[in-house]
Amino acid sequence: MRIESLRIKNYKIFKEIFIGNIPNMAIFLGANGSGKSTLFDVFGFLHDALIDNVRAAITKRGGFKEVVSRGEKGPIDFEIKFRPNPVEPIVTYNLIIGPDQKGIPVVKREILKYRRGQKGKPWHFLDFSEGAGVAIINENEYGLPDAEPKREDQKLDSPDILAIKGLGQFQKFPQIAAFRRLIEGWHVSDFHIQAARASQDAGYSEHLSPTGENLPLVAQFMYEHYQDQFQEVLNKMSNRVPGVKDVKATETADGRIVLQFQDGSFKDPFVARYVSDGTIKMFAYLLLLHDPKPHPLLCIEEPENQLHPELLRELAEEFRIYSERGGQVFISTHSPDFVNGVEISELFWLTKKNGFSIIQRASENELVKRLVEEGDLPGALWKQGFFEGAGPR
């Protein structure tokens, strides 16, 4: 899946923004408070709203008054255009959220539609308002000549439930179910070093969680089921972290899984809680980026933290390879060294104007574009102030 464009209206610091032609890997720069975390929280919010409901997702963020843009009454409006794969048509998902008569956040409008070609009439696979609407029941005919949609009235249990959640559980709505699974597969990282150090009850875990607390279980799973990928992770660890020769997920006598790092200079391995933050983080990133089943969307904030600057250009390339395997990547950073490893077409920066965020594309800034073409590194230009408004001053 590739998100091609994103429109946000009345969500926190974003009064109204639009990002079009989004690349497979997109890097977002900006000063503290410019909206980078809020941009990623849009995807976290949609994920939370799907897993639970809109009301719970808004409550988790302090309530509707804290979520809606300052000075605005709403509604909150998201529009995502994406392409499930290169040969399929663009899909548009539109979600509008506002308070009902009692002030409770509900889904005011939710639409999922496809368009056949540039001039084809779009099919609204679902169109709901406040818990009731219609859904197409002949999705298998979509794209056939002269096919016409057949709609069926549907009603959800509550107006704060997303229709893609309710209907996406039924086999007769395969397109809706596919989009539901895509959002469920989004990974918005909230990685915590201390959580990743902890041991885990013996069990099973295929994918790294957003906080990283299941790191030992993922390492064990990769070792047992994908040994080639795991060996590649170990090879890169030994090249990037001095002394690290091997990493094992070991079961203790009381039935817990712990990570042990083997230093080539010592006979006994070190338990995870005794190794550096950077070692833990690099190992977690490598496991995440070598996942045999990439997340359709990966959002990472400030990957440079705890890592040596000389490793960051290599890490940027790892993220790009991941995006080329099928997992789109969005990254925010404060590191010029990391930015030096990315292309100008992948760079965006956020600034504030009249209290709200705006997003600019580096490749559309003629001066920056010309300097990069002449050989200047984008991170160096950013550090020198050429990305106006993207710094603290």
Helices and strands as residue ranges (DSSP letters): E 2-11, E 14-19, E 25-29, H 36-51, H 54-60, H 64-67, E 76-83, E 91-99, E 105-114, E 123-129, E 132-136, G 139-141, E 151-155, H 163-166, G 167-169, H 174-184, E 187-188, H 193-197, E 200-201, H 215-225, H 227-240, E 244-251, E 256-263, E 270-271, G 272-274, H 277-289, E 297-301, G 309-311, H 312-324, E 328-332, H 336-339, G 344-346, E 347-353, E 356-361, G 362-364, H 366-373, H 378-383
